[in-house]
């Protein structure tokens, strides 16, 4: 798996490529994005009128959402939200 900086890990998730940062605290298999062992992003596939589209959904684990986990996770989520197609609340 490619070792990258946090920004590049987020970009890898957006493009469907596996990557992790140097500590392993932020990683992706290209479909799911994890901050530590918490999934903070995932990929959904939709089909409409015969066109398949992959959407990236960031899960909002930040203080304003009421689902704060840690400062590091909030930072990871903030970066994910910047490239995501949707931001969703944790279930």
C-alpha atoms as an extended CHARMM CRD file, in Angstrom:
* protein
*
        91  EXT
         1         1  UNK       CA              0.0000000000        0.0000000000        0.0000000000  PROA      1               0.0000000000
         2         2  UNK       CA              1.2800000000        3.4650000000       -0.8480000000  PROA      2               0.0000000000
         3         3  UNK       CA              2.4080000000        5.6070000000        2.0990000000  PROA      3               0.0000000000
         4         4  UNK       CA              1.3320000000        9.2250000000        1.5950000000  PROA      4               0.0000000000
         5         5  UNK       CA              0.5570000000       12.4360000000        3.4470000000  PROA      5               0.0000000000
         6         6  UNK       CA             -3.0010000000       12.9770000000        4.7130000000  PROA      6               0.0000000000
         7         7  UNK       CA             -4.0420000000       15.1190000000        1.7470000000  PROA      7               0.0000000000
         8         8  UNK       CA             -2.8660000000       12.4310000000       -0.6780000000  PROA      8               0.0000000000
         9         9  UNK       CA             -4.6610000000        9.6720000000        1.2520000000  PROA      9               0.0000000000
        10        10  UNK       CA             -7.9150000000       11.6230000000        0.9130000000  PROA      10              0.0000000000
        11        11  UNK       CA             -7.2340000000       12.1410000000       -2.8000000000  PROA      11              0.0000000000
        12        12  UNK       CA             -6.5680000000        8.4120000000       -3.1490000000  PROA      12              0.0000000000
        13        13  UNK       CA             -9.9420000000        7.6400000000       -1.5580000000  PROA      13              0.0000000000
        14        14  UNK       CA            -11.6080000000       10.0860000000       -3.9620000000  PROA      14              0.0000000000
        15        15  UNK       CA            -10.0630000000        8.2940000000       -6.9370000000  PROA      15              0.0000000000
        16        16  UNK       CA            -10.5470000000        4.7500000000       -5.6090000000  PROA      16              0.0000000000
        17        17  UNK       CA             -6.8970000000        3.9360000000       -4.8550000000  PROA      17              0.0000000000
        18        18  UNK       CA             -5.5250000000        2.2820000000       -1.7040000000  PROA      18              0.0000000000
        19        19  UNK       CA             -3.1980000000        4.3950000000        0.4670000000  PROA      19              0.0000000000
        20        20  UNK       CA             -2.2620000000        5.1590000000        4.0660000000  PROA      20              0.0000000000
        21        21  UNK       CA             -0.3520000000        7.8230000000        5.9260000000  PROA      21              0.0000000000
        22        22  UNK       CA              2.9690000000        7.1460000000        7.6500000000  PROA      22              0.0000000000
        23        23  UNK       CA              1.3810000000        6.2080000000       11.0010000000  PROA      23              0.0000000000
        24        24  UNK       CA             -1.5670000000        4.2910000000        9.5810000000  PROA      24              0.0000000000
        25        25  UNK       CA             -4.0230000000        6.5660000000       11.3990000000  PROA      25              0.0000000000
        26        26  UNK       CA             -5.6160000000        7.5410000000        8.0650000000  PROA      26              0.0000000000
        27        27  UNK       CA             -6.0610000000        4.8520000000        5.4470000000  PROA      27              0.0000000000
        28        28  UNK       CA             -8.2250000000        3.7620000000        2.5530000000  PROA      28              0.0000000000
        29        29  UNK       CA             -8.7020000000        0.7030000000        0.4110000000  PROA      29              0.0000000000
        30        30  UNK       CA            -10.1330000000        3.0120000000       -2.2450000000  PROA      30              0.0000000000
        31        31  UNK       CA            -13.7140000000        2.3530000000       -1.1600000000  PROA      31              0.0000000000
        32        32  UNK       CA            -13.7610000000        2.9830000000        2.5890000000  PROA      32              0.0000000000
        33        33  UNK       CA            -11.8150000000        5.6930000000        4.4040000000  PROA      33              0.0000000000
        34        34  UNK       CA            -10.7600000000        5.1030000000        8.0200000000  PROA      34              0.0000000000
        35        35  UNK       CA             -9.5190000000        7.4110000000       10.7440000000  PROA      35              0.0000000000
        36        36  UNK       CA             -7.8460000000        5.0070000000       13.1330000000  PROA      36              0.0000000000
        37        37  UNK       CA            -10.3800000000        2.1230000000       13.0370000000  PROA      37              0.0000000000
        38        38  UNK       CA            -13.4500000000        4.3030000000       12.5060000000  PROA      38              0.0000000000
        39        39  UNK       CA            -14.9630000000        4.4010000000        9.0240000000  PROA      39              0.0000000000
        40        40  UNK       CA            -15.3140000000        8.0920000000        8.1180000000  PROA      40              0.0000000000
        41        41  UNK       CA            -16.0810000000        7.6770000000        4.4310000000  PROA      41              0.0000000000
        42        42  UNK       CA            -17.4650000000        5.1280000000        2.0280000000  PROA      42              0.0000000000
        43        43  UNK       CA            -18.2810000000        4.6580000000       -1.6230000000  PROA      43              0.0000000000
        44        44  UNK       CA            -21.7750000000        4.0590000000       -2.9470000000  PROA      44              0.0000000000
        45        45  UNK       CA            -22.5880000000        3.0110000000       -6.4820000000  PROA      45              0.0000000000
        46        46  UNK       CA            -25.7360000000        4.2600000000       -8.1680000000  PROA      46              0.0000000000
        47        47  UNK       CA            -27.1540000000        3.5260000000      -11.5720000000  PROA      47              0.0000000000
        48        48  UNK       CA            -29.5190000000        5.8460000000      -13.3600000000  PROA      48              0.0000000000
        49        49  UNK       CA            -30.5970000000        5.5890000000      -16.9570000000  PROA      49              0.0000000000
        50        50  UNK       CA            -27.9210000000        2.9880000000      -17.5800000000  PROA      50              0.0000000000
        51        51  UNK       CA            -25.1270000000        5.1980000000      -16.2220000000  PROA      51              0.0000000000
        52        52  UNK       CA            -23.1770000000        3.9120000000      -13.2190000000  PROA      52              0.0000000000
        53        53  UNK       CA            -21.6840000000        6.4700000000      -10.8550000000  PROA      53              0.0000000000
        54        54  UNK       CA            -19.5240000000        6.0930000000       -7.7550000000  PROA      54              0.0000000000
        55        55  UNK       CA            -20.2870000000        8.5800000000       -5.0010000000  PROA      55              0.0000000000
        56        56  UNK       CA            -18.0230000000        9.3390000000       -2.0530000000  PROA      56              0.0000000000
        57        57  UNK       CA            -19.8540000000        9.9180000000        1.2270000000  PROA      57              0.0000000000
        58        58  UNK       CA            -18.0520000000       11.4490000000        4.2180000000  PROA      58              0.0000000000
        59        59  UNK       CA            -19.4340000000       10.6550000000        7.6730000000  PROA      59              0.0000000000
        60        60  UNK       CA            -19.5240000000       13.7860000000        9.8380000000  PROA      60              0.0000000000
        61        61  UNK       CA            -17.6970000000       12.9300000000       13.0660000000  PROA      61              0.0000000000
        62        62  UNK       CA            -17.1020000000       16.5520000000       14.0680000000  PROA      62              0.0000000000
        63        63  UNK       CA            -18.1850000000       18.6680000000       17.0310000000  PROA      63              0.0000000000
        64        64  UNK       CA            -20.7490000000       20.7480000000       15.0830000000  PROA      64              0.0000000000
        65        65  UNK       CA            -22.5220000000       17.5370000000       14.0500000000  PROA      65              0.0000000000
        66        66  UNK       CA            -22.7330000000       16.3970000000       17.6710000000  PROA      66              0.0000000000
        67        67  UNK       CA            -20.6810000000       13.2720000000       16.9080000000  PROA      67              0.0000000000
        68        68  UNK       CA            -17.1770000000       14.4140000000       17.9150000000  PROA      68              0.0000000000
        69        69  UNK       CA            -14.6380000000       11.5960000000       18.2870000000  PROA      69              0.0000000000
        70        70  UNK       CA            -11.2170000000       13.2970000000       18.4640000000  PROA      70              0.0000000000
        71        71  UNK       CA             -9.3370000000       16.2800000000       17.0670000000  PROA      71              0.0000000000
        72        72  UNK       CA             -7.4270000000       14.0460000000       14.6730000000  PROA      72              0.0000000000
        73        73  UNK       CA            -10.5610000000       12.3420000000       13.3910000000  PROA      73              0.0000000000
        74        74  UNK       CA            -12.2530000000       15.7400000000       12.9980000000  PROA      74              0.0000000000
        75        75  UNK       CA             -9.2910000000       16.8800000000       10.9190000000  PROA      75              0.0000000000
        76        76  UNK       CA             -9.4960000000       13.7470000000        8.7650000000  PROA      76              0.0000000000
        77        77  UNK       CA            -13.2590000000       14.2280000000        8.3290000000  PROA      77              0.0000000000
        78        78  UNK       CA            -12.7850000000       17.8700000000        7.3560000000  PROA      78              0.0000000000
        79        79  UNK       CA            -10.4320000000       16.8340000000        4.5640000000  PROA      79              0.0000000000
        80        80  UNK       CA            -12.8240000000       14.0880000000        3.4480000000  PROA      80              0.0000000000
        81        81  UNK       CA            -15.7710000000       16.4850000000        3.3800000000  PROA      81              0.0000000000
        82        82  UNK       CA            -13.8430000000       18.7120000000        0.9730000000  PROA      82              0.0000000000
        83        83  UNK       CA            -13.7530000000       15.9890000000       -1.7100000000  PROA      83              0.0000000000
        84        84  UNK       CA            -16.9520000000       14.0690000000       -0.8840000000  PROA      84              0.0000000000
        85        85  UNK       CA            -20.0810000000       14.0920000000       -2.9940000000  PROA      85              0.0000000000
        86        86  UNK       CA            -22.2150000000       14.0410000000        0.1670000000  PROA      86              0.0000000000
        87        87  UNK       CA            -21.7580000000       14.5200000000        3.8940000000  PROA      87              0.0000000000
        88        88  UNK       CA            -23.8740000000       12.1780000000        6.0120000000  PROA      88              0.0000000000
        89        89  UNK       CA            -24.5610000000       11.8770000000        9.7100000000  PROA      89              0.0000000000
        90        90  UNK       CA            -23.3810000000        8.7810000000       11.6010000000  PROA      90              0.0000000000
        91        91  UNK       CA            -26.0890000000        6.1740000000       12.0280000000  PROA      91              0.0000000000
